[in-house]
Amino acid sequence: MPPSPPAGAAPSAGARPASRPASHAATSAHAATLGEAYRFFVPLIAMVGMQMLAQSIIHATLARQAGAEAALAAYALGFSLHNPLGSPMWAVQYLALATIRDRPSVRRLLLFNLKLLLPITVVDWLVAFTPAGDVLFGTLLGASPAVAREARWVTFLFYWEMPAFMLRSVGVAILMLNQRTPLITLGSATRLLAVIAVLALLRPWVSGGALGALAYSLAIAADSAIMLLVAWRFYRALPAGGAPPLSDRGLWAFDWPLVLNRLAENGMPFLVNVFLGRLARPVLAIASFGVLNGLVRLILSPLINLSHAAQTLVRTREDRRTMVRFTWQIVAWFSAVLLALFYTPLRAVVLDRVMGLPPEMSAQVAPALLLTLATCVCWAFSTLFRGMLAAAHHTRPIATGSLARIAAGIAVGLGSLAVAGANGAVVGLLMLTVSFAAEALVMGWALLTPHPALPRKGGGRTAAEPAGAPAGEPRPPT
């Protein structure tokens, strides 16, 4: 029997009503609970954990190659460009959660994002196949000619993740709207297995950063295929039509602050590398930060899904308070993990034995890990506040917070250039942490400031979004 469609969508013919709403947004009487938040969020911890473990396996494989420092640096440079360049694709899930209501809206969403992919393709291929790549990686980021050439090839291989990730995001959003998050872990398990298989099969023929980029992109494609397969029956359960068509203008009005946010978040490693490339030993600094960033994200990246949980579950002030309590509990659990791994002798085991880092690189990364507790708190609340604002369709403060994030990162980077012998890994993680803190402060202040788009005191909905309203055309950000 097909599942009930997401909140606000009419049930398909023959569909039996669910015992509980697909999203509690379907009724103002249903308040989010801590139990509901845990049921939604916990499967996503496994999902992101497997995804980031795949990334760390790539780093560990490259670290064991001949010329490991150059391979890791080329991979890190290519990834630092790929992430901000693909920002419109990384924002697809937020847009999908806000707008999917029937099958035509899904198709319209895909067409809109294909249009956004066209200019990204042009820029990516210019970097990969013209001297612009040498100027970017060599002149601007300070890489050697050999590392810059390899980073261009890595950039091209990373490109193929973008269309696959766009499709995956739509499938994941459909599952989230139906609160079927355990099914999302199937795709992530496939991704992890695909990374291991590709690295094992291609290692005799492909080397350097290109091996890592190829494994990563092929694994995303496998993940996407599984997500589309699993989400297909939920897509078929959506109404065949009836809602007004979504316009590009309406989609972009909701989307651009989130695209800017993805640009800021995923552009931070690129911005970090700009400053690290000007330290005394740029290749060591860039490679060390690349490994550190992958390790920290392996542990803390589940926090990203606090935004999707908030966007799906938060509709009233009571819901907001519940999600804040839930976030503090999540922060406590992750802090315990960080304390066990990075504030005890296990730190040396992780860096030297598990990651297999050369001694010089391990010495760079080890002190930076002591900053991770602050990173955890700032990242968690930055992510939570973003989801709350997206749930209210009050996205403009997300753009303001993104600009604050960039400004804070630049300020820390400029300060690091005045420190002789600065540790590149410490500088990089400090830039990330301070930028998360700045963003969280801006968005948190916006949530505390009265606004028609936000839930009113007493828990009621805003007049602009009555209980049971369909997701529909996004309101322009306010």
N, C-alpha and C positions, 0 to 999 in steps of 0.2 A: 504494500500500500504506500503511495507516495507521501512524503512528509508535508506538513503544512508549510505554506510559503512564508517569507519574511513578513515582519510587521508592516501593516498598512496595505498589503497586497491581498486582493480577493482570492479565495481558495480556488484551485482548479477544479474542473468538473470531476466529481467522484472522490475528491479528497476528503478524508475524515478529519474533523477538527482535532487539533492536538490537545493533550491534556493540560498543557500550559502554553502561553504564547511563545512564538519563536523568538521574540524579543519582548522584554517587559515594556518597551515603548508602546506596545499595542494598547496598554491601558494605564491610566494615571493611578489606578487603585493598587497596582502591583509595584511595590517598592523593591529595589535591589537589595539583596542580603549578602552577607559575607560568604555564606555557603554557595550562593549562585556565582559570586565573583571567583571563588576558588574553582568551582566546576568549569567555568569558562577559561580561566587562566592557566591552571596547572598543566593541562595537555600542551599548552603553548610553550611551557618551560622545556618540555622534552623536545618539542619541535625546534626551537631555536638552539637548544643545546646540541642537537645532532647537526644542525646547519653549521654552527661555529666549530664544532669538532671536525667537520669536514675541512674547514678553512685551516685549522691548526695542523691537520694531517698533511695538507699541502705544504705549509711552512716547514714542518718537520722533514718532509721529503726533500724539499729544496735545500734545507740546511745540511743534509747529508751528501749532497752532490759535490763534485769538484768545482771550485769557483763558487762556493755557496754565497759569499758576500755579494758578488755581482748578481747572481740569480735572484736572491732575496730583494736586492735593491731594485732590479728591473721589475719584478713582480709588484713590489710596493708602489713604485712610481706609476705603473700602468693602472693599478687598482685605485690609486689616489685621484687619477683623472677620470676613470670610469665611473666612480661613485657620484661625483657632482654632475657629470655630463648626463647621466641617466636619471636625474632627479624627477622629471615628469613621470617616468615609469615607476619609480619607487612610491609615488603618491597615489597610484591607481587604486590601492586598497581603500584608502580614506574616501575617495570619490565614489567607489563602488558601494561601500557601506551606506553612503548618504543617498544614493540615487537608484539603486536597483529596486524595481517594483514589479516588472514584468519582463517577458522575453525581449520585446523590442528595445527596452531601456538597456539591456545587456549589450545588444548589438550596437546600439547608438554609442554606448560607452567605449566599446572596442574601436569603432570608427574614429571617434574623437581622439583617442590615444595613438592610433596609427598616424594621424596627422601630426601629432606632437613628435612622433618618432622620426619623421622625415628630416627636419633640420639637425637632429642629433646624429643621424647617419652621416650627413655631409661633414659635420665637424669631426666626428670620430675618424672617418676615412681620410680626411685631410691630414690629421695628425699621424695616422698610420702610414700613409703612402707618399707624403711630400716632405720637403725639408722643414716644414712647420714643426714636425715632431722633434727634430734635432734642436731647433730653437727652444722649444718648450722644455724638453727634458734636460738638454745639455746646458743652454745658456741661462734659462730662468731657474731651473732646479739644481744646477751644478753637477749633473751626472757626467761621468766620463763618456767619450764617444761610443765605446763598446756597449756600455750600459744603456745609453740613450737609444742606440739602434735596437737593442733587444726590447726596450720598453715600448717602442713603436709597434713591434710585432705583437707584444702582449696586449696592447690597446685594441688591436684589431680582433684578437681572439676573444677578449672580454665583451666586445660589442654584441656578440650573438646571445649573450644572456638577456639583453633588454627585451626583445620581442617575446622570448619564452617567459620572462618574469611577468610581463604584462598579462599574459594569458593566465598564469598561475594566480596572480593577485585577484582576478575576477572569480576564479573558482574558489579560492580561499574565502573571499568576502561572502559568497553565497552560502558556504558552510557556516561561517560565523553568524550570519543573519538567522540561520536555522539552529544556532547553538549546537553545532556538531563538531566542536573543536577537536575531539579525539581523532576524528578521521583525518585531520590535517597532518598528524604525525606520520601517516603512511608515506606522504610525499617526501618528508624530511628523511625518513629512514631510507627511502630509495635514493635520495641525493647522497647520503653518506656512503651507501654501498657503491654507487656509481663512481664517486671520487676514488675510492679504494681500487676499484676495478680498472679505471682508466689509468691511474698512476702505475699500477702493476703492469698493464698491457703495453703502454706506450713508453715507459721509461727507457727501454733499449733503443728507441728511435728518436725520441724528443727529449731535449734537455733544457736546463735553464728556466727562466721565468715563463717561457712559452709552455712548458709542461704543466705548470700550475694553472695558467690561464685556460688551457684547453680542458683540463680536468674539471675546473670550476664551471665553465660554460656548459659542457656536456652534462654535468650533474644537475644543473638547473633545468635543462631541457627534460631530463628524466623526471624530475620532481614535478614540473609543469604537466607533463603527460598524465601522471598519476592523479594530480589534483583535478584536471579536467574530466578524467574518467569517473572519479568518485563524485564530483559535483554535478554530473550530467543529469541524474535523476531528480536532483533538487531544482536544477534549471528547468527541466521539463514540467515540474510541478508549479512553476510560476504561471500567472495568467498569460494568455496568448496576446493580449493587447488591451486597449481601452483607455489607457492613461494618455494625456497629452504628450507629444514627443518632446524629448529633451533638446534644448538648443545648445549650440557651441558656446554662446554667450553666457548662458546660465551655468553650464558646466565649468567654464573658465573662471567665472566670478567666485565660485566656491573653491576652485582648485589652485589658483595662483598663489595664495599664501602658503598652502601646503607644499607646492612645488618649491617655493623659496625656502621653506623650512627643510625640505629634503636636500636642497642645494647647500644650505648652511651646514647641516649635519654631515652629509657625505663629502662636502668640500673641505671640512676641517682637516682631515688627514693631508689633503693636497696643500692647504695653507700651512700646516705644520711642516711639511717637507720643504716649502719655500724657505722657511727660517732655518730648518736643520741643514739645508744645503749650503748655508753660510757660516756654519760652525767650523771649528778647526779641522775636524775629520768628518766631512759630510757623508761619505758612503757608509761608514760605520754608524753614524747617527741615524741615517734614513733606514738602514737595514734593521737596526736595533728597535727603532720605533715601530717598524712594520711588524716585527715579531711580537712586541709588547701589545700593540693595538689588537692583533689577532687573539692573543691570550686573554686580554681583558674582556674583549667582546665574546669570547667563548663562554665566559662565566656570567657576564652581566647583560648580554643581549636579550635574554627573556624579558627584561624590563621594557623593551620596546613595545611589547604587547599590552602594557598597561594602557596605552592610548586607544587601542582597539577595544579593550574591555570597557573603558570609560565611554567610548563613542557608542557602543552597543547597549550598555546598561544604564547610563546616567541620563535621567530626565528631570529629576526634582532635586531640591536642596538636600533632602534626606539621602538620596542616592549619592550625592556628592560627598556627604559626610561619611557614608559607608565606604566609598572608594578611597577616601583619605586614610581611614583606619586600615583598610585592606593594604594600602601601599606601605604604610609603616610596618605592618607585619611582614610583607614581602621584603622590605629593606632589611629587617632584622634577620630573616633567614639567609639572605645573600651575604650580609655582613659576617655572619658566622662562618660561611664557607670561605670568604676572603681571609678572615683571621686564621683559620686552620691552614690554608695553603701558603699564604704570603707573609705571615708574621711568626712563623715557626721554622724549624730546620727543613720542613718539607719544601720550602722555597728553592733551596739548592737542588733538591731531587727533581722538581718540576723543570727547572731551567737546564740542568746539566744532563740528566738521564732521560727524562721524558722528551723534552724538546731537542736535546742533543746540540745545544748551542756551543760554539767555540768559547773558550774562557773569557776572551776580551769582550765579546758581545754579552755574555752572561753577566759580567761585571757592570755593564751599562744598564741592563734591564732590571737587575735585582733591587737597587734603591728606589726605582720608580714605582715598584709594586706596593710600596708603603703608602702611596697616595690613593690606593684603590677604594678605601672606605669612603672618602669624601666623594670620589667619582660616583659611587653607588647611590648615595643620597641625592646628589644633584641630578643625576641622570634619571632616577626614578620619578622625581616630582616634575621635572621638565616634560617627561613623556606623559604623565598623568594629566597635567594641565592642558596639554595639547589635545588630548582626547576629549576632555570636558568641553573645550571651546568648539571642537569640531562637532560634538553632539548637539550643541546649541546653534550651529551654523554661524557662529560668531568668530570667523576665521581671521579677521584682520589683525587682532593682537598676536596671532601666530607669526605673521609676517614681521611685526615689530620686534617680537622676541628673537626671531631669526637674525635680524640686523644687529640686535644687541649681542647675540652670540658671536657673530663675526668680529664685531668691534672689540669684545673682551679678549678673544683669541689673538687678535693682532697686537693688542696692548701687552699681553704676556710675551708674545714672540719678540717684539721689539725690546722688551726688557732683557730677554735672554741674550741678545746680541752684545749686551754690555758686560756679560759675565764671562771672564776668561776661562776656557776649559769647561764650559757648560756641558752637562750630561744630556745628550740628545734625547734619550728615552724619558728622562725626568721632565725636560722642557716640553716634549710632546704631550705627555699625560697631563701636565699642569695646564697647558693650553686647552685641552679638552674639558677638564674639570671646571675651570673658571668659566668657560663658555656655556656649559650646561647650567651653572649657577646663575649667570646673567639672564639666560633665557627663562629659567624657572621664575625668577623674580618678576620679570615683565609680565609673563602670562598669569602668574598668581595674582598680581595686582589687578589685572583685567578681570579676573574672576571675582574679586572682592568688590569691584566697582559696579554699582547698579547699572543695568543695561536691559532694554526690553527683550533681548535675545536670551538672557540667562534666566534660570528658574527663580521664581519669586520666593520671598520669605513665606514660610508656611507650607512649602512643598508643591504648590500648584504649577501647572504649565503656563507658559506665556500665551497671550492671546493669539500670537502669530502662529502657534503650533498646537492646536487643540489635541486632546487625547485621542489616540487612534488615527491621527492624520498620517497619510502615506508619506514615504520618504520624498517622493516627487522631485520637482525642480528645485535645486538648491537655492535658498535665498541668497541674494548678494551679500558678501561679507560686510559686517558692520563694525 
